Amino acid sequence: MKKTKINPLLRLLKLVKPLWPAMLAAIFLGTAGHLAASFVTISAVMAAGKLFAGQAATSLLILVLICGLARGPLHYGEHYFNHLIAFKLLALLRVKLFHALRRLSPAKLEGKNKGELLALITGDIELLEIFYAHTISPVAIASLYTLCMVYFIGHYSWLLAFWALAFYLIVGLVIPAVNARLTSLPGQAIREKISRLSGFVLDSIKGSEEIRQFGQGQKRLENLQKADQELTKAQQRLAALGNWQQAATTLAIQIASAGMLVLSLLLRKHGMTLAGSLTVTATMMSSFGPVVALSALSTSLAQTAASAQRVLDILDEEPVVSENESGEEPTFSQADLQKVTFTYPDGDQPVLKDFSLHIPKGKIIGIHAPSGSGKSTILKLLARFYDASEGQVSISNTDIKKIKTSALRQLESYVPQDTWLASETIEANIKLGQAATRAEVIQAAKKASLHDFILTLTEGYDTKLGEGQQLSAGQKQRLGIARAFLHDGDLFLLDEITANLDALNEGIILKALKEESQDKTIVIVSHRLSTLAIADQIITL
């Protein structure tokens, strides 16, 4: 296998360490189960040989019965422990992935396709079940089982034992290694195509109204069909490689079995009995189960390795801004941007250049500028979603990089342009995890001019969003503002909060903000001069 393919799987293997007792149990039960299955046939052939020679075969027939009865429980136990390990580790990986996404957000996630992230969290993680449940212990089981079979055949002839070992290695190692090399790139291509297709479908669903409005439905459908056809062709190519492997494996088993019969018959000149010849041939024919299962993994592992690499890439990705977990916790007195120059990580031109701004406590600062001039970037720097490329951003005369991240979040109430809603009740959406009473939630909703609308709903604040209950853009924005009022930070960072509001609701919210500003500091970014009318100072970029 290629190095790039081995590395991610080796890293996944390290996660099994805390669960090694369960892994050992799966290996022991799996090896015993396969031996039991094989010795049903082997013991039956040996018993037939004894009966044909007129000898008693009671013990062998009892062994046939015992092995047949034991096979089921042993097989169940193996799969139980394998899937116990798999599901525990998949849960662990999901948690690790969630923490990684949280660490990378919001800066690193702004440019990522949400459909691809969804495919990563669901499809790619699920594919790793193949590795944990159907790869690790089967490799060990096939190895132990092969040694047992070689040792058993060696009792009859070590020449036959070496013949068997050679074909076990061909079926279990050589053919899978060749197939793995052939399927590595196709497997990676399939995962990438699935990811892009998921992103395309998600984008189409989110933009369904615009697509319908501008008559692009047929074109989107054609693009979807084209992407689906490309995925199907890639899957067919991978399946063809799998068919080649199956054919090669079947041919190798046939040659091994026929060769075992011929060689054992030739060894009759050296004392090999007919019963012994039939026994080793039956052993050869019935003993490829574990190595065939191992061989079949090489095709599925092509996609598994690609999925593992995609997951590990996210886990390894460095955030644009690292959280400060043990920094200073100042009380708010002022905020400053001093000679700040900032360029986005994927940009080549600075959005802000040598920009300075003083924000005194208790004042309302308005920032007015056309789109793309960097006004929203100022808020993101104050929230430390990004760090300045040059210059310094400070809160209370403390470099923002030295402030504990949780303390900074507590100081600030940030309302972005687009309000995110969880599939929870309206009350839970306003709280967003904060410990607050219903009365406090209602008070925040009133300040955001949202309370009267909520009362028109059948279940009021207990109305669950996302289940047939859709909010308009303006209502979403007001809910985001209610969150900010409830959070009650000392510094309000408001990005185009009235962009989707009518004049009446804009006036109500601005009045509430004006009243709040008696002991709060507010920075409002807006292209509406009417919104900035409450500002004590307006900065034009």
C-alpha positions as CSV (number, residue, x, y, z in Angstrom):
1,M,0.0,0.0,0.0
2,K,1.1,3.6,-0.6
3,K,2.5,5.5,2.3
4,T,-0.2,8.1,2.0
5,K,-2.8,5.4,2.5
6,I,-1.1,3.6,5.4
7,N,-0.5,6.7,7.6
8,P,-4.2,7.7,8.2
9,L,-5.1,4.1,9.1
10,L,-2.2,3.7,11.5
11,R,-3.3,6.9,13.2
12,L,-6.8,5.5,13.5
13,L,-5.3,2.3,15.0
14,K,-3.8,4.2,17.9
15,L,-7.3,5.1,19.1
16,V,-8.0,1.4,19.8
17,K,-5.4,1.3,22.7
18,P,-7.9,2.0,25.5
19,L,-10.2,-0.8,24.2
20,W,-7.5,-3.5,23.8
21,P,-9.3,-6.1,26.1
22,A,-12.4,-6.0,23.8
23,M,-10.1,-6.3,20.7
24,L,-8.3,-9.3,22.2
25,A,-11.7,-10.9,23.0
26,A,-12.8,-10.3,19.3
27,I,-9.6,-11.8,18.0
28,F,-9.8,-14.9,20.2
29,L,-13.5,-15.5,19.5
30,G,-13.0,-14.9,15.8
31,T,-10.0,-17.3,15.5
32,A,-11.9,-20.0,17.5
33,G,-15.0,-19.5,15.4
34,H,-13.2,-19.9,12.1
35,L,-11.3,-23.0,13.4
36,A,-14.6,-24.4,14.5
37,A,-16.1,-23.8,11.1
38,S,-13.2,-25.4,9.3
39,F,-13.0,-28.4,11.6
40,V,-16.6,-29.3,10.9
41,T,-15.5,-30.2,7.4
42,I,-12.0,-31.5,8.3
43,S,-13.3,-33.7,11.1
44,A,-16.1,-35.0,8.8
45,V,-13.6,-36.0,6.2
46,M,-11.3,-37.6,8.8
47,A,-14.3,-39.5,10.2
48,A,-15.3,-40.7,6.7
49,G,-11.8,-42.0,6.2
50,K,-11.8,-44.0,9.4
51,L,-15.3,-45.4,8.7
52,F,-14.2,-46.4,5.2
53,A,-11.2,-48.2,6.7
54,G,-13.6,-49.9,9.2
55,Q,-12.4,-48.0,12.2
56,A,-14.4,-46.2,14.9
57,A,-14.9,-42.5,14.4
58,T,-17.1,-41.6,17.4
59,S,-14.7,-38.9,18.8
60,L,-14.4,-37.2,15.4
61,L,-18.2,-37.2,14.9
62,I,-18.6,-35.7,18.4
63,L,-16.0,-33.0,17.4
64,V,-18.1,-32.3,14.2
65,L,-21.1,-31.7,16.5
66,I,-19.2,-29.6,19.0
67,C,-17.6,-27.4,16.3
68,G,-21.0,-26.9,14.5
69,L,-22.7,-25.9,17.7
70,A,-19.8,-23.6,18.8
71,R,-19.6,-21.7,15.5
72,G,-22.7,-19.6,16.1
73,P,-21.9,-18.2,19.6
74,L,-18.3,-17.6,18.7
75,H,-19.3,-15.7,15.5
76,Y,-21.8,-13.6,17.5
77,G,-19.2,-12.8,20.2
78,E,-16.6,-11.8,17.6
79,H,-19.0,-9.4,15.9
80,Y,-20.3,-8.1,19.2
81,F,-16.9,-7.0,20.4
82,N,-15.8,-5.7,17.0
83,H,-18.9,-3.4,16.7
84,L,-18.6,-2.4,20.4
85,I,-15.1,-1.1,19.6
86,A,-16.3,0.5,16.3
87,F,-19.3,2.4,17.7
88,K,-17.4,3.7,20.7
89,L,-14.5,5.0,18.6
90,L,-16.9,6.5,16.0
91,A,-18.6,8.4,18.8
92,L,-15.2,9.5,20.0
93,L,-14.2,10.7,16.5
94,R,-17.5,12.6,16.1
95,V,-16.8,14.4,19.4
96,K,-13.2,15.1,18.3
97,L,-14.5,16.4,14.9
98,F,-17.0,18.6,16.6
99,H,-14.3,20.1,18.8
100,A,-12.1,20.6,15.7
101,L,-14.9,22.4,13.9
102,R,-15.5,24.5,16.9
103,R,-11.8,25.4,17.2
104,L,-11.7,26.3,13.5
105,S,-14.9,28.4,13.5
106,P,-15.8,30.9,12.4
107,A,-12.8,32.0,10.3
108,K,-11.7,28.6,8.8
109,L,-15.3,27.5,8.2
110,E,-16.5,30.6,6.3
111,G,-15.0,29.4,3.0
112,K,-15.8,25.7,3.4
113,N,-18.7,24.1,1.5
114,K,-21.4,23.2,4.1
115,G,-22.4,20.1,2.1
116,E,-18.9,18.8,2.1
117,L,-18.7,19.3,5.9
118,L,-22.0,17.4,6.2
119,A,-20.7,14.6,4.1
120,L,-17.6,14.5,6.3
121,I,-19.5,14.4,9.6
122,T,-21.9,11.7,8.4
123,G,-20.6,9.6,5.4
124,D,-16.9,9.8,6.1
125,I,-17.2,9.0,9.8
126,E,-19.6,6.1,9.1
127,L,-17.1,4.6,6.5
128,L,-14.5,4.3,9.3
129,E,-16.8,1.6,10.8
130,I,-15.3,-0.7,8.1
131,F,-11.8,-0.2,9.5
132,Y,-12.7,-0.6,13.2
133,A,-15.3,-3.5,12.9
134,H,-14.1,-5.3,9.8
135,T,-10.3,-4.7,9.4
136,I,-8.3,-4.7,12.6
137,S,-9.4,-8.0,14.2
138,P,-9.9,-9.8,10.9
139,V,-6.2,-9.1,10.1
140,A,-5.1,-10.7,13.4
141,I,-7.7,-13.5,13.1
142,A,-6.5,-14.3,9.5
143,S,-2.9,-14.4,10.7
144,L,-3.5,-16.7,13.7
145,Y,-5.9,-18.9,11.8
146,T,-3.4,-19.3,9.0
147,L,-0.6,-20.3,11.4
148,C,-3.0,-22.9,12.9
149,M,-3.8,-24.3,9.5
150,V,-0.2,-24.4,8.4
151,Y,0.7,-26.2,11.6
152,F,-2.1,-28.7,11.1
153,I,-1.1,-29.5,7.5
154,G,2.5,-29.7,8.6
155,H,1.6,-32.7,10.7
156,Y,1.1,-34.5,7.4
157,S,3.9,-32.9,5.4
158,W,5.9,-29.8,5.7
159,L,6.1,-29.6,1.9
160,L,2.3,-29.3,1.8
161,A,2.4,-26.8,4.7
162,F,4.7,-24.5,2.7
163,W,2.4,-24.9,-0.4
164,A,-0.6,-23.9,1.8
165,L,1.4,-20.9,3.3
166,A,2.4,-19.7,-0.1
167,F,-1.2,-19.5,-1.3
168,Y,-2.5,-18.0,2.0
169,L,0.0,-15.2,1.4
170,I,-1.0,-14.8,-2.2
171,V,-4.7,-14.5,-1.4
172,G,-4.3,-12.6,1.8
173,L,-1.4,-10.2,1.0
174,V,-0.2,-10.2,-2.6
175,I,-3.6,-9.8,-4.4
176,P,-4.9,-7.2,-1.8
177,A,-1.7,-5.2,-2.1
178,V,-1.9,-5.1,-5.9
179,N,-5.6,-4.2,-5.7
180,A,-5.0,-1.6,-3.0
181,R,-2.5,0.2,-5.2
182,L,-5.0,0.1,-8.1
183,T,-7.9,1.3,-6.0
184,S,-6.2,4.1,-4.0
185,L,-6.8,7.0,-6.3
186,P,-10.3,5.8,-7.5
187,G,-11.4,5.4,-3.9
188,Q,-10.2,8.9,-3.0
189,A,-11.9,10.3,-6.2
190,I,-15.2,8.7,-5.2
191,R,-15.2,10.3,-1.7
192,E,-14.4,13.7,-3.2
193,K,-17.2,13.3,-5.8
194,I,-19.7,12.3,-3.1
195,S,-18.7,15.3,-1.0
196,R,-19.1,17.7,-3.9
197,L,-22.5,16.1,-4.8
198,S,-23.7,16.6,-1.2
199,G,-22.6,20.2,-1.4
200,F,-24.4,20.8,-4.7
201,V,-27.6,19.2,-3.4
202,L,-27.5,21.3,-0.2
203,D,-26.9,24.5,-2.1
204,S,-29.7,23.7,-4.5
205,I,-32.1,23.1,-1.6
206,K,-31.1,26.3,0.2
207,G,-31.4,28.3,-3.0
208,S,-34.6,26.6,-4.3
209,E,-36.6,29.9,-4.4
210,E,-34.0,31.8,-6.4
211,I,-33.5,28.8,-8.7
212,R,-37.2,28.6,-9.4
213,Q,-37.5,32.4,-9.8
214,F,-34.8,32.7,-12.4
215,G,-35.8,29.5,-14.3
216,Q,-32.6,27.6,-13.5
217,G,-34.3,24.4,-12.2
218,Q,-33.7,22.4,-15.4
219,K,-30.1,23.5,-15.6
220,R,-29.5,22.6,-12.0
221,L,-31.1,19.2,-12.6
222,E,-28.8,18.6,-15.6
223,N,-25.8,19.5,-13.5
224,L,-27.0,17.2,-10.8
225,Q,-27.4,14.3,-13.3
226,K,-24.0,15.0,-14.7
227,A,-22.4,14.9,-11.3
228,D,-24.3,11.7,-10.5
229,Q,-23.2,10.1,-13.7
230,E,-19.6,10.9,-13.0
231,L,-19.9,9.4,-9.5
232,T,-21.6,6.3,-11.0
233,K,-18.8,5.9,-13.5
234,A,-16.2,6.2,-10.8
235,Q,-18.0,3.6,-8.6
236,Q,-18.2,1.3,-11.6
237,R,-14.5,1.6,-12.2
238,L,-13.8,0.7,-8.6
239,A,-16.3,-2.2,-8.8
240,A,-14.5,-3.5,-11.9
241,L,-11.2,-3.5,-10.0
242,G,-13.0,-5.4,-7.2
243,N,-14.3,-7.9,-9.7
244,W,-10.7,-8.5,-10.9
245,Q,-9.7,-9.2,-7.4
246,Q,-12.5,-11.7,-6.8
247,A,-11.6,-13.5,-10.0
248,A,-7.9,-13.6,-9.1
249,T,-8.7,-14.8,-5.6
250,T,-11.0,-17.6,-6.9
251,L,-8.4,-18.7,-9.4
252,A,-5.7,-18.8,-6.7
253,I,-7.9,-20.9,-4.4
254,Q,-8.7,-23.4,-7.2
255,I,-5.0,-23.7,-8.0
256,A,-4.1,-24.1,-4.3
257,S,-6.8,-26.8,-3.8
258,A,-6.0,-28.8,-7.0
259,G,-2.2,-28.5,-6.3
260,M,-2.7,-29.7,-2.7
261,L,-4.6,-32.8,-4.0
262,V,-1.9,-33.6,-6.7
263,L,1.0,-33.1,-4.3
264,S,-0.5,-35.1,-1.5
265,L,-1.2,-38.0,-4.0
266,L,2.4,-37.8,-5.2
267,L,3.5,-38.1,-1.6
268,R,1.8,-41.4,-1.2
269,K,5.1,-42.9,-2.2
270,H,6.6,-41.4,0.9
271,G,3.9,-42.7,3.3
272,M,1.0,-40.3,2.8
273,T,-2.3,-42.3,3.1
274,L,-5.3,-41.7,0.9
275,A,-7.2,-40.5,4.0
276,G,-4.4,-38.1,4.8
277,S,-4.5,-36.8,1.2
278,L,-8.2,-36.2,1.3
279,T,-7.9,-34.5,4.7
280,V,-5.2,-32.0,3.7
281,T,-7.1,-31.3,0.5
282,A,-10.3,-30.7,2.4
283,T,-8.3,-28.5,4.8
284,M,-7.0,-26.4,2.0
285,M,-10.4,-26.0,0.4
286,S,-12.2,-25.0,3.6
287,S,-9.5,-22.8,5.1
288,F,-9.5,-19.7,2.9
289,G,-12.5,-17.9,4.6
290,P,-10.5,-15.5,6.8
291,V,-7.9,-14.6,4.2
292,V,-10.6,-14.2,1.5
293,A,-12.5,-11.8,3.9
294,L,-9.2,-10.0,4.4
295,S,-8.6,-9.8,0.6
296,A,-12.0,-8.3,0.0
297,L,-11.2,-5.4,2.3
298,S,-8.7,-3.9,0.0
299,T,-11.4,-2.4,-2.3
300,S,-13.5,-0.9,0.6
301,L,-10.3,0.2,2.4
302,A,-9.6,2.5,-0.6
303,Q,-12.6,4.6,0.3
304,T,-12.0,4.1,4.0
305,A,-8.4,5.4,3.8
306,A,-9.7,8.4,1.8
307,S,-12.3,9.1,4.4
308,A,-9.8,8.7,7.2
309,Q,-7.5,11.3,5.5
310,R,-10.3,13.8,5.1
311,V,-11.3,13.4,8.8
312,L,-7.7,13.7,10.0
313,D,-7.1,16.7,7.8
314,I,-9.8,18.6,9.7
315,L,-8.5,17.3,13.1
316,D,-5.0,18.5,12.1
317,E,-6.0,21.8,10.6
318,E,-4.7,24.8,12.5
319,P,-7.2,27.6,13.4
320,V,-6.7,31.1,12.2
321,V,-7.0,32.2,15.8
322,S,-6.1,30.1,18.8
323,E,-8.3,30.4,21.9
324,N,-6.6,31.9,25.0
325,E,-7.6,29.7,27.9
326,S,-5.6,31.4,30.7
327,G,-5.4,35.1,29.8
328,E,-6.5,38.3,31.4
329,E,-10.1,39.1,32.3
330,P,-10.4,42.9,32.2
331,T,-13.6,44.9,32.9
332,F,-14.6,46.9,29.9
333,S,-13.5,50.6,29.8
334,Q,-12.8,51.2,26.1
335,A,-11.8,49.4,22.8
336,D,-9.2,50.5,20.3
337,L,-7.9,49.6,16.9
338,Q,-4.4,51.1,16.5
339,K,-2.9,51.3,13.0
340,V,-4.6,48.1,12.0
341,T,-3.9,46.4,8.6
342,F,-5.8,43.3,7.8
343,T,-5.9,40.8,4.9
344,Y,-8.1,37.7,4.9
345,P,-6.1,34.4,4.9
346,D,-7.2,33.7,1.3
347,G,-7.0,37.3,0.1
348,D,-4.2,39.2,-1.6
349,Q,-5.4,42.7,-0.9
350,P,-5.8,44.3,2.6
351,V,-9.4,45.0,3.6
352,L,-8.2,47.5,6.2
353,K,-5.0,49.5,6.0
354,D,-3.4,51.5,8.8
355,F,-6.9,51.9,10.3
356,S,-7.4,53.4,13.8
357,L,-10.5,53.7,15.9
358,H,-11.2,54.7,19.5
359,I,-14.4,53.4,21.1
360,P,-15.0,55.0,24.5
361,K,-17.3,53.4,27.1
362,G,-21.0,54.3,27.1
363,K,-20.9,55.7,23.5
364,I,-22.7,54.6,20.3
365,I,-20.2,54.4,17.4
366,G,-21.7,54.1,13.9
367,I,-19.6,52.8,11.0
368,H,-20.9,53.7,7.5
369,A,-19.5,52.4,4.3
370,P,-20.4,50.7,1.0
371,S,-20.2,46.9,0.8
372,G,-16.8,45.4,0.7
373,S,-15.0,48.3,2.4
374,G,-14.2,46.4,5.6
375,K,-16.8,47.6,8.0
376,S,-18.0,44.1,9.1
377,T,-14.3,43.1,9.3
378,I,-13.9,45.7,12.1
379,L,-16.4,43.9,14.2
380,K,-14.8,40.5,13.5
381,L,-11.5,41.9,14.7
382,L,-13.1,43.2,17.9
383,A,-14.7,39.8,18.4
384,R,-11.3,38.2,17.7
385,F,-12.6,35.9,15.0
386,Y,-9.4,37.1,13.2
387,D,-6.2,38.7,14.4
388,A,-4.9,41.8,12.8
389,S,-2.1,41.4,10.2
390,E,-0.5,44.5,11.5
391,G,-1.2,46.9,14.3
392,Q,-3.1,46.1,17.5
393,V,-6.7,45.6,18.7
394,S,-7.2,46.2,22.4
395,I,-9.9,46.0,25.0
396,S,-9.5,48.1,28.1
397,N,-5.9,48.9,27.0
398,T,-5.2,45.1,27.0
399,D,-4.0,43.5,23.7
400,I,-7.0,41.4,22.7
401,K,-4.7,38.4,22.1
402,K,-3.9,38.4,25.8
403,I,-7.5,38.3,27.0
404,K,-9.0,35.0,28.0
405,T,-11.4,34.0,25.1
406,S,-14.3,33.1,27.4
407,A,-14.0,36.4,29.2
408,L,-13.9,38.3,25.8
409,R,-17.1,36.4,24.8
410,Q,-18.7,37.4,28.1
411,L,-17.8,41.1,27.5
412,E,-19.3,41.2,24.0
413,S,-22.8,40.8,22.5
414,Y,-22.2,40.1,18.8
415,V,-25.1,40.1,16.2
416,P,-24.0,39.0,12.7
417,Q,-25.8,39.9,9.5
418,D,-27.2,36.4,9.1
419,T,-28.9,35.0,12.2
420,W,-28.5,31.2,12.8
421,L,-31.5,29.4,14.2
422,A,-31.3,26.0,16.0
423,S,-34.1,23.4,15.7
424,E,-35.3,24.3,19.2
425,T,-38.0,26.4,20.7
426,I,-38.0,30.2,20.4
427,E,-37.1,30.5,24.0
428,A,-34.2,28.1,23.6
429,N,-33.0,30.0,20.5
430,I,-33.0,33.3,22.4
431,K,-31.3,31.8,25.4
432,L,-28.8,29.9,23.3
433,G,-27.5,28.0,26.4
434,Q,-27.6,30.9,28.8
435,A,-29.2,30.5,32.2
436,A,-32.1,32.8,32.1
437,T,-35.7,32.9,33.3
438,R,-38.8,33.2,31.1
439,A,-39.3,36.7,32.3
440,E,-35.8,37.7,31.2
441,V,-36.3,36.1,27.8
442,I,-39.6,38.0,27.4
443,Q,-37.9,41.3,28.4
444,A,-35.2,40.7,25.8
445,A,-37.8,39.9,23.1
446,K,-39.7,43.1,23.9
447,K,-36.6,45.2,23.5
448,A,-36.0,43.5,20.1
449,S,-39.7,44.1,19.0
450,L,-40.3,40.4,18.8
451,H,-42.6,39.7,21.8
452,D,-45.9,40.7,20.1
453,F,-45.2,38.4,17.1
454,I,-44.3,35.5,19.4
455,L,-47.7,35.9,21.2
456,T,-49.5,35.4,17.9
457,L,-48.0,31.8,17.7
458,T,-50.1,29.0,19.1
459,E,-47.4,27.8,21.4
460,G,-45.8,31.2,22.0
461,Y,-42.2,30.9,23.3
462,D,-42.5,27.1,23.2
463,T,-42.9,27.1,19.4
464,K,-40.3,24.9,17.9
465,L,-38.5,26.4,14.9
466,G,-37.9,24.2,11.9
467,E,-41.0,22.1,12.1
468,G,-43.2,24.0,9.7
469,Q,-42.6,27.3,11.5
470,Q,-40.5,29.6,9.3
471,L,-39.4,33.1,10.3
472,S,-38.9,35.9,7.9
473,A,-35.5,37.5,7.5
474,G,-36.6,40.4,9.7
475,Q,-37.9,38.1,12.4
476,K,-34.7,36.2,12.4
477,Q,-32.7,39.4,12.8
478,R,-34.9,40.5,15.7
479,L,-34.4,37.1,17.4
480,G,-30.6,37.6,17.0
481,I,-30.9,41.1,18.6
482,A,-33.0,39.6,21.4
483,R,-30.1,37.2,22.1
484,A,-27.7,40.1,22.4
485,F,-30.0,41.9,24.8
486,L,-30.3,38.8,26.9
487,H,-26.5,38.2,26.8
488,D,-26.1,41.7,28.1
489,G,-22.4,42.2,27.3
490,D,-20.7,45.5,27.9
491,L,-19.8,45.9,24.2
492,F,-22.5,45.4,21.6
493,L,-21.2,44.6,18.1
494,L,-24.1,45.0,15.6
495,D,-23.6,44.1,12.0
496,E,-26.4,45.4,9.7
497,I,-29.1,44.7,12.3
498,T,-31.8,46.7,10.6
499,A,-31.1,45.6,7.0
500,N,-34.3,43.5,6.9
501,L,-36.5,45.6,9.2
502,D,-39.3,48.0,8.3
503,A,-39.2,51.6,9.6
504,L,-41.5,50.8,12.5
505,N,-39.5,47.9,13.9
506,E,-36.2,49.7,13.2
507,G,-37.4,52.6,15.3
508,I,-38.5,50.4,18.2
509,I,-35.1,48.6,18.2
510,L,-33.1,51.8,17.9
511,K,-35.0,53.3,20.8
512,A,-34.2,50.2,22.9
513,L,-30.5,50.5,21.9
514,K,-30.5,54.1,22.8
515,E,-31.9,53.3,26.3
516,E,-29.4,50.5,26.7
517,S,-26.4,52.7,25.8
518,Q,-26.6,54.5,29.1
519,D,-24.2,51.9,30.5
520,K,-23.3,50.0,27.4
521,T,-20.9,50.6,24.5
522,I,-22.4,50.0,21.0
523,V,-20.7,49.7,17.6
524,I,-23.2,49.6,14.8
525,V,-22.2,48.8,11.2
526,S,-24.8,49.8,8.7
527,H,-25.3,51.1,5.2
528,R,-28.5,52.9,6.4
529,L,-27.9,56.4,7.6
530,S,-31.3,56.2,9.4
531,T,-29.9,53.4,11.6
532,L,-26.9,55.5,12.5
533,A,-29.0,58.4,13.6
534,I,-28.7,57.3,17.2
535,A,-24.9,57.2,17.0
536,D,-22.8,59.7,19.0
537,Q,-20.1,59.4,16.4
538,I,-20.2,58.2,12.8
539,I,-17.1,56.8,11.1
540,T,-17.2,56.7,7.3
541,L,-14.8,54.3,5.5
